[in-house]
Amino acid sequence: MAVITAKQVAELRAKTGCGMMECKKALTETDGNVEEAIKVLRERGLATAAKKADRIAAEGIVSILREGTTAAMIEVNAETDFVAKNDQFLEFVAGLLRTILALKPADVEALKACKFDGTDLTVADALVEKIATIKENITIRRFLVAEGHLNTYIHGHGTTGVIVTFDTDDATAATEAFAEMSKNVTLQVAAMNCEFVDRDAVPASRIEEEKSIIASQIKNDPKNASKPDAIIEKMATGKLGKFYEQVCLADQAYVKDDSMSVAKYVESVAKQLGATIKLTNFYRYEKGEGLQKREEDFAAEIAKLVQ
């Protein structure tokens, strides 16, 4: 049996909001597997959140460059927030975006082999040069290119970037009403993080897992103890709507008018314009999500300086 550490318990508490003893018990039952422990806590109805992603902040920036119906979004990381606001760093990121839009490389490695915008250097060489100049490690973490009728949004100083795409005709996309609606949807994605664009995008395995969790929650309620499995199954299916509202952009309550979903909001604007508009996809980068931030012991640093 795995030894459960205080760090594992703390991690599970941070992700679920459950008490220390419940977390330790769930970890013990799942042999220290945090993801399985989250599932156990949810089945018991104890978890206050389905899962909080490990978004330990890392420095850097998320940036977007849009040209007509094409937009590129990138995350570039640095060691300190100070460097992330440096003009040289920002211009380097802008040059990367120009390179991506011009050449559309397949991935980060392909991007590094490209000629950096306006120079004879490869992106890899330009990166080495920038590290030498700024004197801090810089990494190109990820990027994507989206095409079609779209809108974009950057929150704060590159903390979060969003691109949302729509299927509609050119005339509709050129209207002020479409521009306002599409901007509002990007703001929604930035503020109310979700996983899928609509129900069709949710994998069947994810739906079955959620139904299983809901069914376990229902069974654990004493008043449902005598209900047959077929009834439990129907009850679980009926409760999936709440799940879709949490994970699907189209099903989320529209933040500026929660009497309608985002899909209904888009539909209302389409009706106003006498057109057809379909929400097709969204992309969201949050700076540093999943990255381990450098830990600093300031007391030790001060002691070192004194010595």
BALOBA-1460 file (C-alpha; in Angstrom, 3 decimals):
// residues 307
<rec num="1" residu="m" x="0.000" y="0.000" z="0.000"/>
<rec num="2" residu="a" x="1.317" y="3.441" z="-0.958"/>
<rec num="3" residu="v" x="2.400" y="5.850" z="1.759"/>
<rec num="4" residu="i" x="0.131" y="8.913" z="1.649"/>
<rec num="5" residu="t" x="2.095" y="12.134" z="2.089"/>
<rec num="6" residu="a" x="0.938" y="15.465" z="3.482"/>
<rec num="7" residu="k" x="1.718" y="17.002" z="0.082"/>
<rec num="8" residu="q" x="-0.712" y="14.617" z="-1.669"/>
<rec num="9" residu="v" x="-3.439" y="15.399" z="0.872"/>
<rec num="10" residu="a" x="-2.870" y="19.145" z="0.432"/>
<rec num="11" residu="e" x="-3.018" y="18.776" z="-3.359"/>
<rec num="12" residu="l" x="-6.308" y="16.882" z="-3.189"/>
<rec num="13" residu="r" x="-7.777" y="19.427" z="-0.743"/>
<rec num="14" residu="a" x="-6.833" y="22.270" z="-3.109"/>
<rec num="15" residu="k" x="-8.546" y="20.524" z="-6.012"/>
<rec num="16" residu="t" x="-11.737" y="19.470" z="-4.250"/>
<rec num="17" residu="g" x="-12.275" y="21.681" z="-1.192"/>
<rec num="18" residu="c" x="-12.840" y="18.569" z="0.932"/>
<rec num="19" residu="g" x="-11.632" y="18.075" z="4.507"/>
<rec num="20" residu="m" x="-8.224" y="16.653" z="5.310"/>
<rec num="21" residu="m" x="-9.505" y="13.338" z="6.663"/>
<rec num="22" residu="e" x="-11.838" y="12.739" z="3.687"/>
<rec num="23" residu="c" x="-8.924" y="13.449" z="1.343"/>
<rec num="24" residu="k" x="-6.563" y="11.136" z="3.193"/>
<rec num="25" residu="k" x="-9.164" y="8.359" z="3.267"/>
<rec num="26" residu="a" x="-9.856" y="8.718" z="-0.492"/>
<rec num="27" residu="l" x="-6.138" y="8.644" z="-1.280"/>
<rec num="28" residu="t" x="-5.686" y="5.563" z="0.892"/>
<rec num="29" residu="e" x="-8.530" y="3.790" z="-0.923"/>
<rec num="30" residu="t" x="-7.053" y="4.652" z="-4.334"/>
<rec num="31" residu="d" x="-3.460" y="3.806" z="-3.418"/>
<rec num="32" residu="g" x="-2.368" y="7.443" z="-3.715"/>
<rec num="33" residu="n" x="-3.900" y="8.096" z="-7.157"/>
<rec num="34" residu="v" x="-5.093" y="11.723" z="-6.977"/>
<rec num="35" residu="e" x="-7.357" y="11.564" z="-10.058"/>
<rec num="36" residu="e" x="-9.089" y="8.412" z="-8.786"/>
<rec num="37" residu="a" x="-9.416" y="10.001" z="-5.345"/>
<rec num="38" residu="i" x="-11.186" y="13.013" z="-6.887"/>
<rec num="39" residu="k" x="-13.630" y="10.602" z="-8.525"/>
<rec num="40" residu="v" x="-14.269" y="8.816" z="-5.205"/>
<rec num="41" residu="l" x="-14.963" y="12.120" z="-3.431"/>
<rec num="42" residu="r" x="-17.308" y="13.246" z="-6.190"/>
<rec num="43" residu="e" x="-19.236" y="9.973" z="-6.055"/>
<rec num="44" residu="r" x="-19.775" y="10.561" z="-2.356"/>
<rec num="45" residu="g" x="-20.957" y="14.091" z="-3.079"/>
<rec num="46" residu="l" x="-18.117" y="15.536" z="-1.002"/>
<rec num="47" residu="a" x="-16.143" y="17.434" z="-3.619"/>
<rec num="48" residu="t" x="-17.091" y="21.077" z="-4.036"/>
<rec num="49" residu="a" x="-15.458" y="21.230" z="-7.440"/>
<rec num="50" residu="a" x="-15.200" y="18.599" z="-10.137"/>
<rec num="51" residu="k" x="-11.560" y="19.287" z="-10.623"/>
<rec num="52" residu="k" x="-9.392" y="22.340" z="-10.386"/>
<rec num="53" residu="a" x="-6.642" y="22.260" z="-12.963"/>
<rec num="54" residu="d" x="-3.064" y="22.696" z="-11.731"/>
<rec num="55" residu="r" x="-2.490" y="26.219" z="-12.920"/>
<rec num="56" residu="i" x="0.586" y="27.166" z="-10.944"/>
<rec num="57" residu="a" x="1.497" y="30.564" z="-12.429"/>
<rec num="58" residu="a" x="4.568" y="30.782" z="-14.628"/>
<rec num="59" residu="e" x="5.794" y="34.070" z="-16.015"/>
<rec num="60" residu="g" x="5.538" y="35.075" z="-19.652"/>
<rec num="61" residu="i" x="2.748" y="36.183" z="-21.920"/>
<rec num="62" residu="v" x="-0.105" y="34.966" z="-24.106"/>
<rec num="63" residu="s" x="-0.475" y="37.087" z="-27.238"/>
<rec num="64" residu="i" x="-2.616" y="37.101" z="-30.383"/>
<rec num="65" residu="l" x="-2.148" y="38.563" z="-33.860"/>
<rec num="66" residu="r" x="-5.108" y="38.751" z="-36.217"/>
<rec num="67" residu="e" x="-5.072" y="39.418" z="-39.937"/>
<rec num="68" residu="g" x="-8.514" y="39.345" z="-41.537"/>
<rec num="69" residu="t" x="-10.024" y="35.891" z="-41.079"/>
<rec num="70" residu="t" x="-6.846" y="34.346" z="-39.656"/>
<rec num="71" residu="a" x="-5.509" y="34.655" z="-36.110"/>
<rec num="72" residu="a" x="-2.490" y="33.190" z="-34.355"/>
<rec num="73" residu="m" x="-2.184" y="32.781" z="-30.589"/>
<rec num="74" residu="i" x="1.031" y="31.986" z="-28.743"/>
<rec num="75" residu="e" x="2.346" y="31.467" z="-25.214"/>
<rec num="76" residu="v" x="5.965" y="32.379" z="-24.561"/>
<rec num="77" residu="n" x="7.383" y="31.886" z="-21.065"/>
<rec num="78" residu="a" x="10.120" y="33.744" z="-19.207"/>
<rec num="79" residu="e" x="11.538" y="33.449" z="-15.705"/>
<rec num="80" residu="t" x="10.249" y="36.727" z="-14.264"/>
<rec num="81" residu="d" x="7.298" y="39.036" z="-14.677"/>
<rec num="82" residu="f" x="9.751" y="41.909" z="-15.154"/>
<rec num="83" residu="v" x="11.113" y="40.378" z="-18.350"/>
<rec num="84" residu="a" x="7.602" y="39.550" z="-19.574"/>
<rec num="85" residu="k" x="6.930" y="43.310" z="-19.692"/>
<rec num="86" residu="n" x="10.238" y="44.122" z="-21.365"/>
<rec num="87" residu="d" x="9.879" y="45.825" z="-24.789"/>
<rec num="88" residu="q" x="12.491" y="43.521" z="-26.352"/>
<rec num="89" residu="f" x="10.619" y="40.457" z="-25.106"/>
<rec num="90" residu="l" x="7.279" y="41.808" z="-26.365"/>
<rec num="91" residu="e" x="8.706" y="42.599" z="-29.795"/>
<rec num="92" residu="f" x="10.191" y="39.090" z="-29.978"/>
<rec num="93" residu="v" x="6.747" y="37.617" z="-29.260"/>
<rec num="94" residu="a" x="5.178" y="39.896" z="-31.901"/>
<rec num="95" residu="g" x="7.807" y="38.708" z="-34.401"/>
<rec num="96" residu="l" x="6.990" y="35.096" z="-33.609"/>
<rec num="97" residu="l" x="3.318" y="35.760" z="-34.326"/>
<rec num="98" residu="r" x="4.149" y="37.428" z="-37.644"/>
<rec num="99" residu="t" x="6.308" y="34.417" z="-38.549"/>
<rec num="100" residu="i" x="3.518" y="32.003" z="-37.641"/>
<rec num="101" residu="l" x="0.887" y="33.846" z="-39.706"/>
<rec num="102" residu="a" x="3.205" y="34.053" z="-42.689"/>
<rec num="103" residu="l" x="4.504" y="30.490" z="-42.681"/>
<rec num="104" residu="k" x="1.944" y="28.494" z="-40.641"/>
<rec num="105" residu="p" x="4.384" y="25.917" z="-39.204"/>
<rec num="106" residu="a" x="2.942" y="22.673" z="-37.852"/>
<rec num="107" residu="d" x="4.348" y="22.849" z="-34.324"/>
<rec num="108" residu="v" x="6.938" y="24.526" z="-32.107"/>
<rec num="109" residu="e" x="9.843" y="22.504" z="-33.539"/>
<rec num="110" residu="a" x="8.810" y="23.422" z="-37.085"/>
<rec num="111" residu="l" x="8.495" y="27.068" z="-36.019"/>
<rec num="112" residu="k" x="12.059" y="27.036" z="-34.655"/>
<rec num="113" residu="a" x="13.302" y="25.950" z="-38.082"/>
<rec num="114" residu="c" x="11.530" y="28.878" z="-39.809"/>
<rec num="115" residu="k" x="13.226" y="32.175" z="-40.671"/>
<rec num="116" residu="f" x="12.328" y="34.722" z="-37.998"/>
<rec num="117" residu="d" x="10.249" y="37.559" z="-39.454"/>
<rec num="118" residu="g" x="12.399" y="40.218" z="-41.141"/>
<rec num="119" residu="t" x="15.736" y="38.474" z="-40.504"/>
<rec num="120" residu="d" x="18.015" y="35.794" z="-41.912"/>
<rec num="121" residu="l" x="18.072" y="34.010" z="-38.543"/>
<rec num="122" residu="t" x="16.035" y="30.934" z="-37.792"/>
<rec num="123" residu="v" x="13.577" y="31.302" z="-34.927"/>
<rec num="124" residu="a" x="15.820" y="28.960" z="-32.896"/>
<rec num="125" residu="d" x="18.807" y="31.259" z="-33.441"/>
<rec num="126" residu="a" x="16.725" y="34.363" z="-32.718"/>
<rec num="127" residu="l" x="15.595" y="32.730" z="-29.478"/>
<rec num="128" residu="v" x="19.199" y="32.010" z="-28.414"/>
<rec num="129" residu="e" x="20.132" y="35.601" z="-29.243"/>
<rec num="130" residu="k" x="17.219" y="36.957" z="-27.216"/>
<rec num="131" residu="i" x="18.133" y="34.788" z="-24.210"/>
<rec num="132" residu="a" x="21.711" y="36.107" z="-24.398"/>
<rec num="133" residu="t" x="20.480" y="39.710" z="-24.597"/>
<rec num="134" residu="i" x="17.806" y="39.537" z="-21.899"/>
<rec num="135" residu="k" x="19.833" y="37.163" z="-19.715"/>
<rec num="136" residu="e" x="16.872" y="35.014" z="-18.784"/>
<rec num="137" residu="n" x="15.602" y="31.681" z="-20.037"/>
<rec num="138" residu="i" x="12.798" y="32.066" z="-22.588"/>
<rec num="139" residu="t" x="10.737" y="29.193" z="-23.979"/>
<rec num="140" residu="i" x="8.205" y="29.045" z="-26.795"/>
<rec num="141" residu="r" x="5.614" y="26.825" z="-25.194"/>
<rec num="142" residu="r" x="2.735" y="26.532" z="-27.708"/>
<rec num="143" residu="f" x="0.837" y="28.268" z="-30.488"/>
<rec num="144" residu="l" x="-2.132" y="27.729" z="-32.788"/>
<rec num="145" residu="v" x="-3.637" y="29.236" z="-35.917"/>
<rec num="146" residu="a" x="-7.402" y="29.660" z="-36.373"/>
<rec num="147" residu="e" x="-9.144" y="30.605" z="-39.602"/>
<rec num="148" residu="g" x="-12.636" y="31.741" z="-40.534"/>
<rec num="149" residu="h" x="-15.034" y="34.317" z="-39.122"/>
<rec num="150" residu="l" x="-13.674" y="34.893" z="-35.644"/>
<rec num="151" residu="n" x="-12.979" y="37.268" z="-32.814"/>
<rec num="152" residu="t" x="-10.189" y="37.453" z="-30.251"/>
<rec num="153" residu="y" x="-9.540" y="38.738" z="-26.763"/>
<rec num="154" residu="i" x="-6.514" y="39.190" z="-24.519"/>
<rec num="155" residu="h" x="-7.118" y="39.653" z="-20.798"/>
<rec num="156" residu="g" x="-4.753" y="41.766" z="-18.725"/>
<rec num="157" residu="h" x="-1.108" y="41.855" z="-19.717"/>
<rec num="158" residu="g" x="-1.322" y="38.606" z="-21.648"/>
<rec num="159" residu="t" x="-2.723" y="36.561" z="-18.782"/>
<rec num="160" residu="t" x="-5.407" y="34.855" z="-20.879"/>
<rec num="161" residu="g" x="-5.964" y="34.675" z="-24.628"/>
<rec num="162" residu="v" x="-9.134" y="33.602" z="-26.423"/>
<rec num="163" residu="i" x="-10.120" y="32.975" z="-30.044"/>
<rec num="164" residu="v" x="-13.714" y="32.030" z="-30.933"/>
<rec num="165" residu="t" x="-14.781" y="30.942" z="-34.437"/>
<rec num="166" residu="f" x="-18.189" y="31.055" z="-36.117"/>
<rec num="167" residu="d" x="-19.771" y="29.711" z="-39.286"/>
<rec num="168" residu="t" x="-21.666" y="32.460" z="-41.127"/>
<rec num="169" residu="d" x="-21.598" y="34.406" z="-44.403"/>
<rec num="170" residu="d" x="-19.221" y="37.288" z="-45.149"/>
<rec num="171" residu="a" x="-21.960" y="39.944" z="-45.131"/>
<rec num="172" residu="t" x="-23.137" y="38.904" z="-41.655"/>
<rec num="173" residu="a" x="-19.576" y="38.766" z="-40.335"/>
<rec num="174" residu="a" x="-19.041" y="42.361" z="-41.517"/>
<rec num="175" residu="t" x="-21.879" y="43.775" z="-39.369"/>
<rec num="176" residu="e" x="-21.440" y="45.652" z="-36.084"/>
<rec num="177" residu="a" x="-23.953" y="43.307" z="-34.446"/>
<rec num="178" residu="f" x="-21.802" y="40.276" z="-35.282"/>
<rec num="179" residu="a" x="-18.651" y="42.036" z="-34.058"/>
<rec num="180" residu="e" x="-20.315" y="42.889" z="-30.745"/>
<rec num="181" residu="m" x="-21.772" y="39.409" z="-30.281"/>
<rec num="182" residu="s" x="-18.526" y="37.621" z="-31.146"/>
<rec num="183" residu="k" x="-16.570" y="39.879" z="-28.773"/>
<rec num="184" residu="n" x="-19.046" y="39.136" z="-25.990"/>
<rec num="185" residu="v" x="-18.597" y="35.401" z="-26.530"/>
<rec num="186" residu="t" x="-14.802" y="35.726" z="-26.309"/>
<rec num="187" residu="l" x="-15.254" y="37.586" z="-23.001"/>
<rec num="188" residu="q" x="-17.483" y="34.719" z="-21.831"/>
<rec num="189" residu="v" x="-14.794" y="32.144" z="-22.625"/>
<rec num="190" residu="a" x="-12.146" y="34.201" z="-20.816"/>
<rec num="191" residu="a" x="-14.287" y="34.646" z="-17.699"/>
<rec num="192" residu="m" x="-16.133" y="31.313" z="-17.566"/>
<rec num="193" residu="n" x="-13.615" y="28.694" z="-18.577"/>
<rec num="194" residu="c" x="-15.175" y="25.645" z="-20.241"/>
<rec num="195" residu="e" x="-13.929" y="22.464" z="-21.879"/>
<rec num="196" residu="f" x="-16.023" y="21.898" z="-25.014"/>
<rec num="197" residu="v" x="-17.788" y="24.087" z="-27.557"/>
<rec num="198" residu="d" x="-21.060" y="22.087" z="-27.427"/>
<rec num="199" residu="r" x="-22.540" y="18.713" z="-26.471"/>
<rec num="200" residu="d" x="-21.470" y="17.083" z="-29.734"/>
<rec num="201" residu="a" x="-17.830" y="17.765" z="-28.848"/>
<rec num="202" residu="v" x="-17.972" y="15.897" z="-25.520"/>
<rec num="203" residu="p" x="-16.430" y="12.402" z="-25.848"/>
<rec num="204" residu="a" x="-18.828" y="9.520" z="-25.168"/>
<rec num="205" residu="s" x="-16.396" y="8.159" z="-22.565"/>
<rec num="206" residu="r" x="-16.575" y="11.444" z="-20.636"/>
<rec num="207" residu="i" x="-20.387" y="11.368" z="-20.662"/>
<rec num="208" residu="e" x="-20.464" y="7.765" z="-19.420"/>
<rec num="209" residu="e" x="-18.001" y="8.588" z="-16.655"/>
<rec num="210" residu="e" x="-20.129" y="11.545" z="-15.563"/>
<rec num="211" residu="k" x="-23.308" y="9.427" z="-15.607"/>
<rec num="212" residu="s" x="-21.547" y="6.841" z="-13.453"/>
<rec num="213" residu="i" x="-20.520" y="9.488" z="-10.928"/>
<rec num="214" residu="i" x="-24.027" y="10.977" z="-10.827"/>
<rec num="215" residu="a" x="-25.547" y="7.504" z="-10.434"/>
<rec num="216" residu="s" x="-23.226" y="6.793" z="-7.498"/>
<rec num="217" residu="q" x="-24.224" y="10.090" z="-5.884"/>
<rec num="218" residu="i" x="-27.902" y="9.176" z="-6.300"/>
<rec num="219" residu="k" x="-27.406" y="5.678" z="-4.850"/>
<rec num="220" residu="n" x="-25.577" y="7.093" z="-1.844"/>
<rec num="221" residu="d" x="-28.699" y="9.055" z="-0.911"/>
<rec num="222" residu="p" x="-30.604" y="6.815" z="1.573"/>
<rec num="223" residu="k" x="-33.995" y="7.770" z="0.126"/>
<rec num="224" residu="n" x="-32.958" y="6.219" z="-3.207"/>
<rec num="225" residu="a" x="-31.629" y="2.979" z="-1.717"/>
<rec num="226" residu="s" x="-34.578" y="0.878" z="-2.871"/>
<rec num="227" residu="k" x="-34.803" y="2.301" z="-6.396"/>
<rec num="228" residu="p" x="-33.992" y="-0.173" z="-9.212"/>
<rec num="229" residu="d" x="-30.918" y="0.405" z="-11.405"/>
<rec num="230" residu="a" x="-33.065" y="1.316" z="-14.428"/>
<rec num="231" residu="i" x="-34.621" y="4.205" z="-12.514"/>
<rec num="232" residu="i" x="-31.208" y="5.307" z="-11.213"/>
<rec num="233" residu="e" x="-29.951" y="5.275" z="-14.812"/>
<rec num="234" residu="k" x="-32.808" y="7.525" z="-15.961"/>
<rec num="235" residu="m" x="-32.277" y="9.887" z="-13.048"/>
<rec num="236" residu="a" x="-28.561" y="10.127" z="-13.843"/>
<rec num="237" residu="t" x="-29.268" y="10.846" z="-17.517"/>
<rec num="238" residu="g" x="-31.726" y="13.542" z="-16.491"/>
<rec num="239" residu="k" x="-29.103" y="15.247" z="-14.366"/>
<rec num="240" residu="l" x="-26.558" y="15.452" z="-17.196"/>
<rec num="241" residu="g" x="-27.933" y="18.857" z="-18.169"/>
<rec num="242" residu="k" x="-26.096" y="20.453" z="-15.251"/>
<rec num="243" residu="f" x="-22.879" y="18.831" z="-16.397"/>
<rec num="244" residu="y" x="-23.306" y="20.234" z="-19.922"/>
<rec num="245" residu="e" x="-23.965" y="23.707" z="-18.488"/>
<rec num="246" residu="q" x="-20.625" y="23.514" z="-16.703"/>
<rec num="247" residu="v" x="-18.402" y="22.138" z="-19.463"/>
<rec num="248" residu="c" x="-20.001" y="23.256" z="-22.755"/>
<rec num="249" residu="l" x="-19.760" y="26.857" z="-23.972"/>
<rec num="250" residu="a" x="-23.037" y="26.638" z="-25.915"/>
<rec num="251" residu="d" x="-24.917" y="25.463" z="-22.800"/>
<rec num="252" residu="q" x="-23.414" y="27.961" z="-20.357"/>
<rec num="253" residu="a" x="-25.629" y="30.747" z="-19.056"/>
<rec num="254" residu="y" x="-24.735" y="33.916" z="-20.963"/>
<rec num="255" residu="v" x="-22.998" y="36.158" z="-18.420"/>
<rec num="256" residu="k" x="-24.667" y="39.396" z="-19.542"/>
<rec num="257" residu="d" x="-28.157" y="37.844" z="-19.467"/>
<rec num="258" residu="d" x="-28.370" y="34.567" z="-17.575"/>
<rec num="259" residu="s" x="-31.952" y="34.003" z="-18.726"/>
<rec num="260" residu="m" x="-30.456" y="32.520" z="-21.913"/>
<rec num="261" residu="s" x="-27.575" y="30.238" z="-22.836"/>
<rec num="262" residu="v" x="-24.668" y="31.334" z="-25.018"/>
<rec num="263" residu="a" x="-26.172" y="29.342" z="-27.909"/>
<rec num="264" residu="k" x="-29.498" y="31.169" z="-27.492"/>
<rec num="265" residu="y" x="-27.678" y="34.502" z="-27.386"/>
<rec num="266" residu="v" x="-25.899" y="33.738" z="-30.677"/>
<rec num="267" residu="e" x="-29.224" y="32.575" z="-32.124"/>
<rec num="268" residu="s" x="-30.944" y="35.806" z="-31.070"/>
<rec num="269" residu="v" x="-28.341" y="37.920" z="-32.872"/>
<rec num="270" residu="a" x="-28.643" y="35.732" z="-35.975"/>
<rec num="271" residu="k" x="-32.418" y="36.217" z="-35.905"/>
<rec num="272" residu="q" x="-31.986" y="39.975" z="-35.546"/>
<rec num="273" residu="l" x="-29.756" y="39.989" z="-38.635"/>
<rec num="274" residu="g" x="-31.913" y="37.541" z="-40.581"/>
<rec num="275" residu="a" x="-28.904" y="35.268" z="-40.955"/>
<rec num="276" residu="t" x="-27.481" y="31.930" z="-39.841"/>
<rec num="277" residu="i" x="-24.647" y="31.966" z="-37.289"/>
<rec num="278" residu="k" x="-23.183" y="28.833" z="-35.741"/>
<rec num="279" residu="l" x="-20.667" y="28.791" z="-32.908"/>
<rec num="280" residu="t" x="-18.025" y="26.362" z="-34.186"/>
<rec num="281" residu="n" x="-15.022" y="26.409" z="-31.840"/>
<rec num="282" residu="f" x="-13.032" y="28.247" z="-29.227"/>
<rec num="283" residu="y" x="-9.403" y="28.275" z="-28.123"/>
<rec num="284" residu="r" x="-8.231" y="29.476" z="-24.721"/>
<rec num="285" residu="y" x="-4.678" y="29.814" z="-23.415"/>
<rec num="286" residu="e" x="-3.981" y="30.791" z="-19.825"/>
<rec num="287" residu="k" x="-0.455" y="31.880" z="-19.078"/>
<rec num="288" residu="g" x="1.475" y="29.277" z="-17.117"/>
<rec num="289" residu="e" x="-1.346" y="26.747" z="-16.774"/>
<rec num="290" residu="g" x="0.166" y="23.454" z="-15.703"/>
<rec num="291" residu="l" x="3.682" y="24.849" z="-15.357"/>
<rec num="292" residu="q" x="5.662" y="24.674" z="-12.131"/>
<rec num="293" residu="k" x="6.696" y="28.145" z="-11.062"/>
<rec num="294" residu="r" x="10.180" y="28.647" z="-9.704"/>
<rec num="295" residu="e" x="10.054" y="28.554" z="-5.916"/>
<rec num="296" residu="e" x="12.132" y="31.139" z="-4.104"/>
<rec num="297" residu="d" x="13.180" y="31.137" z="-0.463"/>
<rec num="298" residu="f" x="13.505" y="34.862" z="0.190"/>
<rec num="299" residu="a" x="14.797" y="34.373" z="3.745"/>
<rec num="300" residu="a" x="17.615" y="32.209" z="2.421"/>
<rec num="301" residu="e" x="18.357" y="34.740" z="-0.322"/>
<rec num="302" residu="i" x="18.628" y="37.567" z="2.221"/>
<rec num="303" residu="a" x="20.867" y="35.452" z="4.473"/>
<rec num="304" residu="k" x="23.098" y="34.704" z="1.502"/>
<rec num="305" residu="l" x="23.362" y="38.395" z="0.651"/>
<rec num="306" residu="v" x="24.217" y="39.294" z="4.268"/>
<rec num="307" residu="q" x="26.995" y="36.693" z="4.292"/>
